[in-house]
Amino acid sequence: MEAIGTLAGGIAHDFNNILAAINGYSELCKMKAGENSPLRDYLEAISTAGARATGLVRQILTFSRQQEQQRRPLQICEVVDESLKLLRATIPTTIEFEITKASEVPLVLADPTQVTKS
């Protein structure tokens, strides 16, 4: 298990370097494009995907014990919404989600990459 953790950590660090360029250049493009650019939605999608991938890298680094959990105050409903988007992409459309959320939920102190783990 230690060897697998070491391998996963090395790959995750390399992948993180690639993601830094993708995330950085997508932010620069958004700044250049401006708020009303027809490309804005595409650039937002790139940023969202980059953030998801960064979260995945954090999970891998936590698994390999090369990064500590980063707890911070967060709205748990936002984490649930993001998880549902990821689930929706992998579960057949014949299956429906019925979600009931409280209108006011206090902040939770957690690492968002760990909350999404099952």
Backbone hydrogen bonds in HBPLUS format (Angstrom, degrees):
<---DONOR---> <-ACCEPTOR-->    atom                        ^
c    i                          cat <-CA-CA->   ^        H-A-AA   ^      H-
h    n   atom  resd res      DA  || num        DHA   H-A  angle D-A-AA Bond
n    s   type  num  typ     dist DA aas  dist angle  dist       angle   num
A0005-GLY N   A0001-MET O   2.88 MM   4  6.13 158.6  1.93 149.9 156.1     1
A0006-THR N   A0002-GLU O   2.90 MM   4  6.16 153.6  1.97 147.3 154.4     2
A0007-LEU N   A0003-ALA O   2.94 MM   4  6.16 161.5  1.98 148.8 153.5     3
A0008-ALA N   A0004-ILE O   2.82 MM   4  6.00 167.6  1.83 153.7 157.6     4
A0009-GLY N   A0005-GLY O   2.89 MM   4  5.99 155.2  1.95 143.7 150.8     5
A0010-GLY N   A0006-THR O   3.01 MM   4  6.24 156.0  2.07 146.6 152.5     6
A0011-ILE N   A0007-LEU O   3.02 MM   4  6.29 165.9  2.04 156.7 159.9     7
A0012-ALA N   A0008-ALA O   2.86 MM   4  5.97 159.5  1.91 147.8 154.4     8
A0013-HIS N   A0009-GLY O   2.95 MM   4  6.15 155.5  2.01 146.7 152.5     9
A0014-ASP N   A0010-GLY O   3.15 MM   4  6.40 162.2  2.18 147.6 151.8    10
A0015-PHE N   A0011-ILE O   2.85 MM   4  6.07 165.0  1.88 155.9 160.5    11
A0016-ASN N   A0012-ALA O   2.79 MM   4  5.92 147.6  1.89 144.1 153.7    12
A0017-ASN N   A0013-HIS O   3.15 MM   4  6.45 145.3  2.28 143.3 151.0    13
A0017-ASN N   A0014-ASP O   3.16 MM   3  5.27 124.2  2.49  96.3 109.6    14
A0018-ILE N   A0014-ASP O   3.30 MM   4  6.72 152.3  2.38 145.6 152.3    15
A0019-LEU N   A0015-PHE O   2.91 MM   4  6.21 160.2  1.95 152.0 158.0    16
A0020-ALA N   A0016-ASN O   2.93 MM   4  6.13 144.7  2.06 143.2 152.1    17
A0022-ILE N   A0018-ILE O   3.12 MM   4  6.50 163.2  2.15 151.0 155.7    18
A0023-ASN N   A0019-LEU O   2.75 MM   4  5.88 175.8  1.76 160.2 161.6    19
A0024-GLY N   A0020-ALA O   2.91 MM   4  5.87 157.5  1.96 139.5 146.8    20
A0025-TYR N   A0021-ALA O   2.89 MM   4  5.94 170.8  1.90 152.9 155.7    21
A0026-SER N   A0022-ILE O   2.99 MM   4  6.04 150.2  2.08 143.9 152.4    22
A0027-GLU N   A0023-ASN O   3.11 MM   4  6.29 152.5  2.19 143.2 149.8    23
A0028-LEU N   A0024-GLY O   3.00 MM   4  6.31 156.2  2.06 147.5 154.4    24
A0029-CYS N   A0025-TYR O   2.91 MM   4  6.07 157.2  1.96 145.2 151.1    25
A0030-LYS N   A0026-SER O   2.99 MM   4  6.22 152.1  2.07 142.0 149.3    26
A0031-MET N   A0027-GLU O   3.04 MM   4  6.34 152.7  2.12 146.6 153.5    27
A0032-LYS N   A0028-LEU O   3.01 MM   4  6.31 157.9  2.06 149.5 155.4    28
A0033-ALA N   A0029-CYS O   2.79 MM   4  5.88 155.6  1.85 151.0 158.1    29
A0034-GLY N   A0030-LYS O   3.17 MM   4  6.18 153.6  2.24 143.4 148.0    30
A0040-ARG N   A0037-SER O   3.08 MM   3  5.32 164.2  2.10 110.4 115.4    31
A0042-TYR N   A0039-LEU O   3.06 MM   3  5.38 116.8  2.48 106.1 121.2    32
A0043-LEU N   A0039-LEU O   2.99 MM   4  6.26 161.1  2.03 159.7 165.9    33
A0044-GLU N   A0040-ARG O   2.86 MM   4  6.10 151.7  1.94 150.9 159.1    34
A0045-ALA N   A0041-ASP O   2.99 MM   4  6.22 150.6  2.08 142.2 149.9    35
A0046-ILE N   A0042-TYR O   3.01 MM   4  6.36 150.9  2.10 145.8 153.5    36
A0047-SER N   A0043-LEU O   2.98 MM   4  6.25 159.3  2.02 146.1 151.6    37
A0048-THR N   A0044-GLU O   2.87 MM   4  6.11 157.4  1.92 149.9 156.0    38
A0049-ALA N   A0045-ALA O   2.95 MM   4  6.12 164.1  1.98 148.1 152.4    39
A0050-GLY N   A0046-ILE O   2.85 MM   4  6.03 154.7  1.92 148.1 155.9    40
A0051-ALA N   A0047-SER O   2.91 MM   4  6.14 151.0  2.00 145.3 152.9    41
A0052-ARG N   A0048-THR O   2.98 MM   4  6.28 154.6  2.05 147.9 154.8    42
A0053-ALA N   A0049-ALA O   2.92 MM   4  6.17 159.9  1.96 148.6 154.2    43
A0054-THR N   A0050-GLY O   2.89 MM   4  6.08 151.0  1.97 143.5 151.8    44
A0055-GLY N   A0051-ALA O   2.98 MM   4  6.22 152.1  2.06 143.7 150.9    45
A0056-LEU N   A0052-ARG O   2.96 MM   4  6.30 149.6  2.05 145.9 154.6    46
A0057-VAL N   A0053-ALA O   2.94 MM   4  6.25 153.5  2.01 147.9 154.8    47
A0058-ARG N   A0054-THR O   2.99 MM   4  6.31 152.7  2.06 145.0 152.3    48
A0059-GLN N   A0055-GLY O   3.00 MM   4  6.33 151.1  2.09 144.7 152.3    49
A0060-ILE N   A0056-LEU O   2.96 MM   4  6.30 157.4  2.01 150.0 155.9    50
A0061-LEU N   A0057-VAL O   2.86 MM   4  6.12 159.8  1.90 152.9 158.5    51
A0062-THR N   A0058-ARG O   2.83 MM   4  6.02 150.3  1.92 146.2 154.6    52
A0063-PHE N   A0059-GLN O   2.86 MM   4  6.10 157.9  1.91 147.6 153.9    53
A0064-SER N   A0060-ILE O   2.87 MM   4  6.14 153.7  1.94 146.5 153.9    54
A0066-GLN N   A0061-LEU O   2.80 MM   5  5.14 155.4  1.86 158.3 158.0    55
A0065-ARG N   A0062-THR O   3.01 MM   3  4.82 153.3  2.08  99.3 107.1    56
A0072-ARG N   A0110-ALA O   3.00 MM  38  5.50 157.7  2.06 124.4 124.8    57
A0110-ALA N   A0072-ARG O   3.15 MM  38  5.50 164.0  2.18 138.2 133.6    58
A0074-LEU N   A0108-VAL O   2.89 MM  34  5.41 144.4  2.01 139.5 150.6    59
A0108-VAL N   A0074-LEU O   2.92 MM  34  5.41 164.1  1.95 148.9 153.3    60
A0078-GLU N   A0075-GLN O   3.09 MM   3  5.59 134.0  2.31 110.4 121.0    61
A0080-VAL N   A0076-ILE O   2.96 MM   4  6.27 157.8  2.01 152.2 158.6    62
A0081-ASP N   A0077-CYS O   2.87 MM   4  6.09 159.7  1.91 147.2 152.7    63
A0082-GLU N   A0078-GLU O   3.01 MM   4  6.20 159.4  2.05 145.3 150.4    64
A0083-SER N   A0079-VAL O   2.93 MM   4  6.13 156.2  1.99 146.6 153.6    65
A0084-LEU N   A0080-VAL O   2.90 MM   4  6.14 152.2  1.98 150.3 157.9    66
A0085-LYS N   A0081-ASP O   3.09 MM   4  6.41 148.4  2.19 144.3 152.2    67
A0086-LEU N   A0082-GLU O   3.14 MM   4  6.50 156.8  2.20 147.3 152.8    68
A0087-LEU N   A0083-SER O   2.87 MM   4  6.15 156.5  1.93 149.3 156.5    69
A0088-ARG N   A0084-LEU O   2.79 MM   4  5.91 159.1  1.83 148.9 154.6    70
A0089-ALA N   A0085-LYS O   3.29 MM   4  6.51 144.4  2.42 140.1 147.6    71
A0090-THR N   A0087-LEU O   2.90 MM   3  5.27 145.5  2.02 108.8 119.5    72
A0091-ILE N   A0087-LEU O   2.95 MM   4  6.03 135.0  2.15 159.0 172.7    73
A0095-ILE N   A0092-PRO O   3.09 MM   3  5.85 167.5  2.11 119.9 123.9    74
A0114-GLN N   A0111-ASP O   2.87 MM   3  5.38 143.0  2.01 115.8 126.7    75
A0115-VAL N   A0111-ASP O   3.15 MM   4  6.46 143.7  2.29 150.7 161.4    76
A0117-LYS N   A0114-GLN O   3.23 MM   3  5.33 153.7  2.31 100.3 108.2    77
